[in-house]
């Protein structure tokens, strides 16, 4: 697993809502920046805390999801 030092460098127009959002307000937004990936709660928008991932760490996270590590 990569260990990255992400920073928050995401412009407001860079945030995209999950394609799995169904209008139930349980959504996340993702932004891709030069330093890494930001994830935030769409309900809170610009006031939401941001989880910041380095590119390698986020790729590892997505791979784990696809491999079924986080099934409910």
MIDOSE-1310 file (N, C-alpha, C; in nm, 2 decimals, decimal comma, always signed):
residues 72
xxxx	+0,08/-0,12/+0,00/+0,00/+0,00/+0,00/+0,09/+0,12/+0,00; +0,05/+0,22/-0,08/+0,13/+0,35/-0,08/+0,10/+0,43/+0,04; +0,20/+0,51/+0,08/+0,18/+0,61/+0,19/+0,20/+0,74/+0,12; +0,10/+0,82/+0,11/+0,11/+0,95/+0,05/+0,08/+1,06/+0,15
xxxx	+0,12/+1,18/+0,11/+0,10/+1,30/+0,19/+0,00/+1,38/+0,12; -0,13/+1,36/+0,12/-0,22/+1,44/+0,04/-0,25/+1,57/+0,10; -0,28/+1,66/+0,02/-0,32/+1,80/+0,06/-0,46/+1,83/+0,00; -0,52/+1,93/+0,05/-0,66/+1,97/+0,00/-0,64/+2,08/-0,10
xxxx	-0,64/+2,05/-0,23/-0,62/+2,15/-0,34/-0,73/+2,15/-0,44; -0,86/+2,12/-0,39/-0,97/+2,10/-0,48/-1,05/+2,23/-0,50; -1,06/+2,27/-0,63/-1,14/+2,39/-0,66/-1,29/+2,35/-0,65; -1,37/+2,45/-0,62/-1,52/+2,42/-0,60/-1,58/+2,35/-0,72
xxxx	-1,54/+2,38/-0,84/-1,60/+2,32/-0,96/-1,55/+2,18/-0,99; -1,45/+2,14/-0,91/-1,39/+2,01/-0,93/-1,48/+1,89/-0,87; -1,57/+1,92/-0,78/-1,64/+1,82/-0,70/-1,75/+1,76/-0,79; -1,75/+1,63/-0,79/-1,86/+1,55/-0,86/-1,93/+1,46/-0,77
xxxx	-2,06/+1,46/-0,78/-2,14/+1,37/-0,69/-2,14/+1,23/-0,75; -2,14/+1,13/-0,66/-2,14/+0,99/-0,70/-2,25/+0,96/-0,79; -2,22/+0,87/-0,89/-2,33/+0,83/-0,99/-2,43/+0,74/-0,92; -2,40/+0,69/-0,81/-2,49/+0,60/-0,73/-2,59/+0,68/-0,65
xxxx	-2,58/+0,81/-0,65/-2,67/+0,89/-0,57/-2,81/+0,88/-0,62; -2,90/+0,86/-0,53/-3,04/+0,84/-0,58/-3,14/+0,95/-0,52; -3,08/+1,06/-0,47/-3,16/+1,16/-0,42/-3,20/+1,14/-0,27; -3,14/+1,04/-0,21/-3,18/+1,01/-0,07/-3,09/+1,08/+0,03
xxxx	-3,00/+1,17/-0,02/-2,92/+1,26/+0,06/-2,81/+1,18/+0,14; -2,78/+1,06/+0,10/-2,67/+0,98/+0,15/-2,56/+0,97/+0,04; -2,51/+1,08/+0,01/-2,42/+1,08/-0,11/-2,28/+1,14/-0,07; -2,19/+1,10/-0,15/-2,05/+1,16/-0,14/-2,02/+1,23/-0,27
xxxx	-1,92/+1,33/-0,26/-1,87/+1,39/-0,37/-1,72/+1,37/-0,37; -1,66/+1,36/-0,49/-1,52/+1,33/-0,51/-1,46/+1,44/-0,60; -1,34/+1,48/-0,56/-1,26/+1,57/-0,65/-1,12/+1,52/-0,67; -1,07/+1,53/-0,79/-0,94/+1,48/-0,82/-0,85/+1,60/-0,84
xxxx	-0,74/+1,61/-0,76/-0,65/+1,72/-0,76/-0,51/+1,67/-0,79; -0,42/+1,76/-0,82/-0,28/+1,72/-0,84/-0,22/+1,65/-0,73; -0,25/+1,68/-0,61/-0,19/+1,62/-0,49/-0,26/+1,49/-0,44; -0,39/+1,47/-0,49/-0,46/+1,36/-0,45/-0,61/+1,37/-0,47
xxxx	-0,69/+1,29/-0,40/-0,83/+1,27/-0,42/-0,90/+1,32/-0,29; -1,00/+1,40/-0,30/-1,08/+1,45/-0,19/-1,22/+1,38/-0,19; -1,27/+1,35/-0,07/-1,40/+1,29/-0,06/-1,47/+1,37/+0,05; -1,60/+1,41/+0,02/-1,67/+1,48/+0,12/-1,82/+1,45/+0,11
xxxx	-1,90/+1,49/+0,22/-2,04/+1,46/+0,23/-2,11/+1,57/+0,14; -2,19/+1,52/+0,05/-2,26/+1,62/-0,04/-2,37/+1,70/+0,03; -2,42/+1,65/+0,14/-2,52/+1,73/+0,21/-2,46/+1,86/+0,27; -2,34/+1,86/+0,30/-2,27/+1,97/+0,36/-2,20/+2,06/+0,26
xxxx	-2,18/+2,01/+0,14/-2,11/+2,09/+0,04/-1,98/+2,14/+0,08; -1,96/+2,27/+0,06/-1,83/+2,34/+0,08/-1,79/+2,34/+0,23; -1,89/+2,32/+0,32/-1,86/+2,32/+0,47/-1,83/+2,18/+0,52; -1,83/+2,08/+0,43/-1,80/+1,94/+0,47/-1,65/+1,92/+0,50
xxxx	-1,62/+1,85/+0,60/-1,48/+1,81/+0,62/-1,44/+1,72/+0,50; -1,32/+1,72/+0,46/-1,27/+1,65/+0,34/-1,18/+1,54/+0,38; -1,20/+1,42/+0,34/-1,11/+1,31/+0,35/-1,01/+1,32/+0,24; -0,89/+1,34/+0,26/-0,79/+1,35/+0,15/-0,70/+1,23/+0,14
xxxx	-0,70/+1,17/+0,02/-0,62/+1,05/-0,01/-0,51/+1,09/-0,11; -0,40/+1,03/-0,10/-0,30/+1,03/-0,21/-0,35/+0,94/-0,32; -0,30/+0,96/-0,44/-0,35/+0,89/-0,56/-0,34/+0,74/-0,54; -0,22/+0,69/-0,49/-0,20/+0,55/-0,47/-0,29/+0,49/-0,36
xxxx	-0,31/+0,56/-0,25/-0,39/+0,52/-0,14/-0,54/+0,50/-0,19; -0,58/+0,60/-0,27/-0,72/+0,59/-0,32/-0,74/+0,48/-0,42; -0,64/+0,45/-0,50/-0,64/+0,34/-0,59/-0,65/+0,21/-0,51; -0,57/+0,20/-0,40/-0,58/+0,08/-0,31/-0,72/+0,06/-0,25
xxxx	-0,78/+0,18/-0,21/-0,91/+0,18/-0,15/-1,01/+0,13/-0,25; -1,01/+0,18/-0,37/-1,11/+0,13/-0,47/-1,09/-0,02/-0,50; -0,97/-0,06/-0,51/-0,94/-0,20/-0,54/-1,00/-0,29/-0,43; -0,99/-0,25/-0,30/-1,04/-0,32/-0,19/-1,19/-0,33/-0,20
xxxx	-1,26/-0,22/-0,24/-1,40/-0,22/-0,25/-1,44/-0,32/-0,36; -1,37/-0,31/-0,47/-1,40/-0,40/-0,59/-1,38/-0,55/-0,55; -1,29/-0,57/-0,46/-1,26/-0,71/-0,41/-1,35/-0,76/-0,30; -1,44/-0,67/-0,26/-1,54/-0,71/-0,16/-1,51/-0,70/-0,02
xxxx	-1,40/-0,62/+0,01/-1,36/-0,60/+0,15/-1,46/-0,53/+0,24; -1,55/-0,45/+0,18/-1,64/-0,37/+0,26/-1,79/-0,40/+0,24; -1,82/-0,52/+0,21/-1,96/-0,56/+0,19/-2,04/-0,55/+0,32; -2,16/-0,49/+0,31/-2,25/-0,48/+0,42/-2,32/-0,60/+0,46
